[in-house]
């Protein structure tokens, strides 16, 4: 006999089995996984106004850093210090491109959403569960809830290995996009430290020489632009470095942020530290640092837990 449990902590725990199945039946049509998707279902996107504002703000802050570093600091000094200018332009543009690409991959990648409406009696009977196996059902999205999955109230889906919902990327950080989120925090921290170093050096240079000669803009405008960039770079360097450390610690210990916060006892078999890292980044190579590659797919796939 298969034992079924409704896994929810809110009022919908009180719904009867008939009501749950009735709702799930309405979600078992072919269009059920169009939820949180755009471009004809090809791309994952969350329609959350707060998240969209935060994501656009992130892009604008990157563009502001791009403007100040290039137009205020590096381009005006190319004729005097070409090597310094071109080397730093290459470093900054590479980091900015990788940070932007990592953000987009995190934002538009399905984090590991469980298909909606697969918790019907008919589908449960069709699945080859072993005798006595416990099945957890989420009454909020009518899904069979796999191990280590949690329901996100913003995405309105159960997410496999959900770490947290991040408004800055307007998406959950979960099984499928954690690598991209780690790269995003890494590259934003790197670009922030680089911008901070360039800004301090520019201030020292302008103080030692004539202010009118160290920038294409007026001295007051240059000071305001540099001060704002220093504040932005310092804030995001600290914030993203802390987030990066938290993510790496969670991966190292094979424990998500939610599991750490709730102090959940590990009902799953913990991977070794190296296996846990490989499950996120894949086998060790330079591709670990690329937001355009993803780890090899899992060899054992329970299709009913994965969106198509």
The 8 nearest C-alpha neighbors of each residue, nearest first, counted from 0:
[[1, 131, 130, 2, 132, 129, 133, 3],
 [2, 0, 131, 132, 130, 133, 3, 134],
 [1, 3, 133, 134, 132, 131, 0, 4],
 [2, 4, 134, 133, 135, 1, 5, 136],
 [5, 3, 135, 136, 134, 6, 2, 133],
 [4, 6, 136, 135, 137, 7, 138, 12],
 [5, 7, 137, 136, 135, 4, 138, 8],
 [8, 6, 9, 12, 137, 5, 138, 11],
 [7, 9, 12, 10, 6, 11, 5, 138],
 [10, 8, 11, 7, 12, 13, 139, 138],
 [9, 11, 12, 13, 8, 14, 7, 138],
 [10, 12, 13, 14, 9, 138, 139, 7],
 [13, 11, 10, 14, 7, 9, 5, 138],
 [12, 14, 11, 10, 15, 9, 16, 5],
 [15, 13, 11, 12, 18, 19, 16, 10],
 [14, 16, 18, 17, 19, 13, 12, 20],
 [15, 17, 19, 18, 20, 14, 21, 5],
 [18, 16, 20, 15, 19, 21, 14, 22],
 [19, 17, 21, 15, 16, 20, 14, 22],
 [20, 18, 16, 22, 21, 17, 23, 15],
 [19, 21, 23, 17, 119, 22, 18, 24],
 [20, 22, 18, 24, 19, 23, 17, 25],
 [23, 21, 19, 25, 24, 20, 18, 26],
 [24, 22, 116, 20, 26, 25, 141, 21],
 [23, 25, 21, 26, 27, 22, 20, 119],
 [24, 26, 22, 23, 27, 21, 28, 116],
 [27, 25, 116, 23, 24, 31, 28, 115],
 [28, 26, 24, 116, 25, 31, 23, 117],
 [29, 27, 30, 26, 31, 25, 24, 116],
 [28, 30, 31, 27, 32, 26, 33, 307],
 [29, 31, 33, 28, 32, 27, 26, 34],
 [30, 32, 26, 33, 29, 28, 27, 115],
 [33, 31, 34, 30, 114, 306, 115, 29],
 [34, 32, 36, 30, 31, 40, 35, 37],
 [33, 35, 32, 36, 31, 30, 40, 37],
 [36, 34, 45, 44, 43, 33, 37, 46],
 [37, 35, 43, 40, 33, 44, 34, 42],
 [36, 38, 40, 42, 39, 44, 43, 41],
 [39, 37, 40, 41, 42, 36, 43, 44],
 [38, 40, 37, 41, 36, 42, 33, 43],
 [39, 41, 36, 37, 38, 42, 33, 43],
 [42, 40, 38, 39, 37, 43, 36, 33],
 [43, 41, 37, 36, 40, 38, 107, 44],
 [42, 44, 36, 107, 109, 108, 35, 37],
 [45, 43, 36, 35, 107, 37, 42, 46],
 [46, 44, 35, 47, 154, 169, 170, 43],
 [45, 47, 48, 44, 35, 51, 50, 154],
 [46, 48, 50, 49, 45, 51, 169, 153],
 [47, 49, 51, 50, 52, 46, 53, 45],
 [50, 48, 52, 51, 47, 53, 166, 169],
 [51, 49, 169, 166, 53, 47, 52, 48],
 [50, 52, 48, 54, 53, 49, 169, 47],
 [53, 51, 55, 49, 50, 54, 56, 48],
 [54, 52, 167, 56, 50, 51, 55, 166],
 [53, 55, 57, 167, 51, 56, 168, 52],
 [56, 54, 58, 52, 57, 53, 51, 59],
 [57, 55, 53, 59, 54, 58, 52, 60],
 [58, 56, 54, 60, 55, 59, 53, 61],
 [57, 59, 55, 61, 56, 60, 62, 54],
 [58, 60, 62, 56, 61, 57, 63, 55],
 [61, 59, 63, 57, 62, 58, 56, 64],
 [60, 62, 58, 64, 59, 63, 65, 57],
 [61, 63, 65, 59, 60, 64, 66, 58],
 [64, 62, 60, 66, 65, 61, 59, 67],
 [63, 65, 61, 67, 62, 66, 68, 60],
 [66, 64, 62, 63, 68, 67, 69, 61],
 [65, 67, 63, 69, 64, 70, 68, 62],
 [66, 68, 71, 64, 70, 69, 65, 63],
 [69, 67, 72, 65, 66, 71, 64, 70],
 [68, 70, 73, 66, 67, 74, 72, 71],
 [71, 69, 74, 67, 66, 72, 68, 73],
 [72, 70, 67, 214, 68, 69, 73, 215],
 [71, 73, 68, 69, 70, 74, 75, 67],
 [72, 74, 69, 84, 76, 75, 68, 70],
 [73, 75, 77, 76, 70, 69, 72, 84],
 [76, 74, 73, 77, 214, 215, 72, 71],
 [75, 77, 79, 74, 78, 73, 80, 84],
 [78, 76, 81, 80, 74, 84, 79, 75],
 [77, 79, 76, 81, 80, 75, 74, 84],
 [80, 78, 76, 77, 81, 75, 84, 82],
 [79, 81, 77, 83, 82, 76, 78, 84],
 [82, 80, 77, 84, 83, 78, 85, 79],
 [81, 83, 85, 84, 80, 86, 77, 87],
 [84, 82, 86, 80, 81, 85, 87, 77],
 [85, 83, 81, 73, 82, 87, 77, 86],
 [84, 86, 88, 82, 87, 83, 81, 89],
 [85, 87, 89, 88, 83, 84, 82, 90],
 [88, 86, 90, 89, 84, 85, 91, 83],
 [87, 89, 85, 91, 86, 90, 92, 84],
 [88, 90, 86, 92, 87, 91, 93, 85],
 [91, 89, 87, 93, 88, 92, 94, 86],
 [90, 92, 88, 94, 93, 89, 87, 95],
 [91, 93, 95, 89, 94, 90, 88, 96],
 [92, 94, 96, 90, 91, 95, 89, 97],
 [95, 93, 97, 91, 96, 92, 190, 186],
 [96, 94, 92, 98, 93, 97, 91, 99],
 [95, 97, 99, 93, 98, 94, 92, 100],
 [96, 98, 100, 94, 99, 95, 101, 93],
 [99, 97, 186, 95, 101, 183, 96, 100],
 [98, 100, 102, 96, 97, 101, 95, 103],
 [99, 101, 97, 103, 102, 98, 96, 104],
 [102, 100, 183, 104, 98, 290, 179, 99],
 [103, 101, 99, 105, 100, 104, 183, 106],
 [102, 104, 106, 100, 105, 101, 107, 99],
 [103, 105, 101, 107, 106, 102, 108, 100],
 [106, 104, 102, 179, 103, 176, 108, 180],
 [105, 107, 103, 168, 104, 170, 108, 169],
 [108, 106, 43, 104, 44, 105, 103, 42],
 [109, 107, 105, 43, 104, 110, 106, 176],
 [108, 110, 43, 111, 112, 175, 107, 176],
 [111, 109, 175, 173, 176, 174, 108, 172],
 [112, 110, 159, 158, 175, 174, 109, 173],
 [113, 111, 158, 157, 110, 156, 114, 159],
 [112, 114, 304, 305, 157, 158, 306, 115],
 [115, 113, 306, 305, 304, 32, 112, 117],
 [116, 114, 142, 140, 117, 141, 31, 113],
 [115, 117, 23, 141, 26, 142, 27, 118],
 [116, 118, 142, 119, 115, 143, 114, 122],
 [119, 117, 142, 143, 116, 141, 136, 23],
 [120, 118, 122, 20, 121, 117, 23, 123],
 [119, 121, 123, 122, 124, 118, 20, 125],
 [122, 120, 124, 119, 123, 125, 118, 126],
 [121, 123, 125, 119, 124, 120, 126, 117],
 [124, 122, 120, 126, 125, 121, 119, 118],
 [123, 125, 121, 122, 126, 120, 127, 128],
 [126, 124, 122, 123, 121, 127, 120, 128],
 [127, 125, 123, 124, 128, 122, 303, 121],
 [126, 128, 129, 125, 124, 123, 130, 122],
 [129, 127, 126, 132, 130, 1, 123, 124],
 [128, 130, 132, 131, 127, 1, 0, 133],
 [129, 131, 132, 0, 1, 128, 2, 133],
 [132, 130, 1, 0, 2, 129, 133, 128],
 [131, 133, 1, 130, 129, 2, 134, 128],
 [134, 132, 2, 3, 1, 131, 135, 4],
 [135, 133, 3, 4, 2, 136, 132, 143],
 [134, 136, 4, 144, 6, 5, 143, 3],
 [135, 137, 143, 5, 144, 6, 142, 4],
 [138, 136, 6, 142, 141, 139, 5, 140],
 [137, 139, 141, 140, 136, 11, 5, 7],
 [138, 140, 137, 141, 11, 7, 155, 150],
 [139, 141, 142, 138, 115, 137, 156, 116],
 [142, 140, 116, 138, 137, 23, 118, 139],
 [143, 141, 118, 117, 116, 115, 137, 140],
 [142, 144, 136, 118, 135, 117, 145, 137],
 [143, 145, 135, 136, 142, 137, 148, 146],
 [146, 144, 148, 143, 147, 304, 159, 135],
 [145, 147, 148, 144, 267, 159, 160, 266],
 [148, 146, 160, 159, 145, 149, 161, 267],
 [149, 147, 159, 160, 158, 146, 145, 161],
 [150, 148, 157, 158, 161, 151, 147, 159],
 [149, 151, 157, 156, 158, 152, 155, 148],
 [152, 150, 154, 155, 153, 156, 157, 149],
 [151, 153, 155, 154, 150, 156, 139, 157],
 [154, 152, 155, 151, 47, 164, 156, 45],
 [153, 155, 156, 151, 152, 45, 35, 170],
 [156, 154, 152, 153, 151, 140, 150, 157],
 [157, 155, 154, 150, 151, 140, 112, 158],
 [156, 158, 150, 149, 113, 112, 151, 148],
 [159, 157, 112, 111, 161, 148, 149, 113],
 [158, 160, 148, 111, 161, 174, 173, 147],
 [161, 159, 148, 174, 147, 173, 162, 158],
 [160, 162, 173, 158, 159, 163, 172, 149],
 [161, 163, 256, 255, 172, 257, 173, 160],
 [164, 162, 172, 161, 171, 165, 256, 257],
 [163, 165, 171, 170, 172, 166, 162, 151],
 [164, 166, 167, 168, 170, 171, 169, 163],
 [165, 167, 169, 50, 168, 53, 164, 170],
 [168, 166, 53, 54, 165, 169, 50, 57],
 [167, 169, 106, 166, 170, 54, 165, 102],
 [170, 168, 50, 166, 167, 106, 165, 51],
 [171, 169, 168, 106, 165, 164, 172, 45],
 [170, 172, 164, 163, 165, 173, 110, 161],
 [173, 171, 177, 162, 163, 161, 110, 164],
 [174, 172, 161, 110, 160, 177, 162, 175],
 [173, 175, 160, 111, 159, 110, 176, 177],
 [176, 174, 110, 111, 173, 177, 109, 108],
 [177, 175, 110, 179, 178, 105, 173, 174],
 [178, 176, 180, 179, 172, 173, 174, 175],
 [177, 179, 181, 176, 180, 279, 280, 182],
 [180, 178, 182, 105, 101, 176, 177, 181],
 [179, 181, 183, 177, 182, 178, 105, 184],
 [182, 180, 178, 184, 183, 179, 243, 185],
 [183, 181, 185, 179, 180, 184, 186, 101],
 [184, 182, 180, 101, 98, 186, 181, 185],
 [183, 185, 239, 187, 181, 182, 186, 243],
 [186, 184, 182, 188, 183, 187, 181, 189],
 [185, 187, 189, 98, 183, 188, 184, 94],
 [186, 188, 190, 184, 189, 185, 98, 191],
 [187, 189, 236, 191, 185, 186, 239, 190],
 [190, 188, 186, 192, 187, 191, 193, 185],
 [189, 191, 193, 187, 192, 188, 94, 186],
 [190, 192, 232, 188, 194, 236, 189, 193],
 [193, 191, 195, 189, 194, 190, 236, 196],
 [192, 194, 190, 196, 191, 195, 189, 197],
 [195, 193, 191, 197, 196, 192, 190, 198],
 [194, 196, 192, 198, 193, 229, 197, 232],
 [197, 195, 193, 199, 194, 198, 192, 200],
 [196, 198, 200, 194, 195, 199, 201, 193],
 [199, 197, 201, 195, 200, 196, 194, 225],
 [198, 200, 202, 196, 201, 197, 195, 203],
 [199, 201, 197, 203, 198, 202, 204, 196],
 [202, 200, 198, 204, 199, 203, 197, 205],
 [203, 201, 199, 205, 204, 200, 206, 198],
 [202, 204, 200, 206, 201, 205, 207, 199],
 [205, 203, 201, 207, 202, 206, 200, 208],
 [204, 206, 210, 208, 202, 207, 203, 213],
 [205, 207, 203, 204, 208, 202, 210, 209],
 [206, 208, 204, 205, 203, 209, 210, 202],
 [209, 207, 205, 206, 204, 210, 213, 212],
 [208, 210, 211, 212, 205, 213, 207, 206],
 [211, 209, 205, 212, 213, 218, 208, 206],
 [212, 210, 209, 213, 214, 218, 217, 215],
 [211, 213, 210, 209, 214, 215, 208, 205],
 [214, 212, 210, 205, 211, 209, 215, 204],
 [215, 213, 216, 71, 212, 75, 211, 72],
 [214, 216, 75, 71, 217, 213, 212, 211],
 [217, 215, 214, 221, 220, 218, 71, 211],
 [216, 218, 220, 219, 221, 211, 215, 214],
 [217, 219, 221, 220, 210, 222, 211, 216],
 [220, 218, 222, 221, 217, 223, 216, 224],
 [221, 219, 223, 217, 222, 218, 224, 216],
 [222, 220, 218, 224, 219, 223, 216, 217],
 [221, 223, 219, 225, 220, 224, 226, 218],
 [224, 222, 226, 220, 225, 221, 227, 219],
 [225, 223, 221, 227, 222, 226, 220, 228],
 [224, 226, 228, 222, 227, 223, 221, 229],
 [227, 225, 229, 223, 228, 224, 222, 230],
 [226, 228, 230, 224, 229, 225, 231, 223],
 [227, 229, 231, 225, 226, 230, 232, 224],
 [230, 228, 226, 232, 227, 231, 195, 233],
 [229, 231, 227, 233, 228, 232, 234, 226],
 [232, 230, 228, 234, 229, 233, 227, 235],
 [231, 233, 191, 229, 235, 234, 230, 195],
 [232, 234, 236, 230, 231, 235, 229, 237],
 [235, 233, 231, 237, 232, 236, 230, 238],
 [234, 236, 238, 232, 237, 233, 239, 231],
 [235, 237, 188, 233, 191, 239, 234, 238],
 [236, 238, 240, 235, 234, 239, 241, 233],
 [239, 237, 235, 241, 240, 236, 234, 242],
 [238, 240, 242, 184, 241, 188, 236, 235],
 [241, 239, 243, 237, 242, 238, 188, 236],
 [240, 242, 244, 239, 238, 243, 245, 237],
 [243, 241, 239, 245, 240, 244, 246, 238],
 [244, 242, 240, 246, 241, 245, 184, 239],
 [243, 245, 241, 247, 242, 246, 248, 240],
 [246, 244, 242, 248, 243, 247, 241, 249],
 [247, 245, 249, 243, 248, 244, 242, 250],
 [246, 248, 250, 244, 249, 245, 251, 243],
 [247, 249, 251, 245, 246, 250, 244, 252],
 [250, 248, 254, 246, 252, 247, 251, 255],
 [249, 251, 253, 247, 252, 248, 276, 275],
 [250, 252, 248, 272, 249, 253, 247, 275],
 [251, 253, 249, 254, 250, 248, 272, 275],
 [254, 252, 250, 251, 275, 249, 269, 270],
 [255, 253, 249, 252, 258, 250, 259, 256],
 [256, 254, 162, 258, 257, 249, 259, 160],
 [255, 257, 162, 259, 258, 260, 163, 249],
 [258, 256, 260, 259, 255, 162, 261, 163],
 [257, 259, 255, 263, 261, 256, 260, 262],
 [258, 260, 262, 256, 257, 261, 255, 254],
 [259, 261, 257, 262, 258, 256, 263, 255],
 [260, 262, 258, 263, 259, 257, 256, 264],
 [263, 261, 259, 260, 258, 264, 257, 265],
 [264, 262, 258, 261, 265, 259, 260, 257],
 [263, 265, 266, 262, 258, 267, 261, 259],
 [264, 266, 267, 263, 268, 269, 254, 258],
 [267, 265, 264, 268, 146, 263, 147, 269],
 [266, 268, 265, 269, 146, 147, 264, 270],
 [267, 269, 270, 266, 265, 271, 253, 146],
 [270, 268, 267, 253, 271, 265, 252, 275],
 [271, 269, 275, 274, 272, 268, 253, 273],
 [270, 272, 274, 273, 275, 269, 253, 252],
 [273, 271, 275, 251, 274, 270, 276, 252],
 [272, 274, 276, 275, 271, 277, 251, 270],
 [275, 273, 277, 271, 276, 272, 270, 278],
 [274, 276, 272, 278, 273, 277, 270, 253],
 [277, 275, 273, 274, 278, 279, 250, 280],
 [276, 278, 281, 274, 280, 279, 275, 282],
 [277, 279, 275, 276, 281, 280, 274, 294],
 [280, 278, 277, 276, 178, 281, 294, 177],
 [281, 279, 277, 294, 287, 178, 278, 276],
 [282, 280, 277, 294, 278, 279, 283, 295],
 [281, 283, 277, 284, 280, 294, 287, 278],
 [282, 284, 281, 287, 285, 277, 280, 286],
 [285, 283, 286, 287, 282, 281, 288, 280],
 [284, 286, 287, 288, 283, 289, 282, 280],
 [287, 285, 289, 284, 288, 292, 283, 290],
 [286, 288, 285, 289, 280, 284, 283, 281],
 [289, 287, 286, 285, 290, 182, 284, 280],
 [288, 290, 286, 291, 287, 292, 285, 97],
 [291, 289, 101, 292, 179, 100, 288, 104],
 [292, 290, 289, 293, 104, 100, 101, 286],
 [293, 291, 290, 289, 286, 294, 287, 288],
 [292, 294, 295, 291, 280, 281, 290, 178],
 [295, 293, 281, 280, 296, 279, 292, 278],
 [294, 296, 281, 297, 293, 282, 278, 298],
 [297, 295, 294, 298, 293, 300, 299, 278],
 [298, 296, 299, 300, 295, 278, 294, 301],
 [297, 299, 300, 296, 295, 301, 278, 302],
 [300, 298, 297, 301, 296, 302, 304, 295],
 [301, 299, 302, 298, 297, 305, 304, 296],
 [300, 302, 303, 304, 299, 305, 145, 126],
 [303, 301, 304, 305, 300, 306, 307, 299],
 [302, 304, 305, 301, 114, 117, 306, 113],
 [305, 303, 113, 302, 301, 114, 306, 145],
 [306, 304, 302, 113, 303, 114, 307, 112],
 [305, 307, 114, 113, 112, 32, 304, 303],
 [306, 305, 32, 114, 302, 303, 304, 33]]
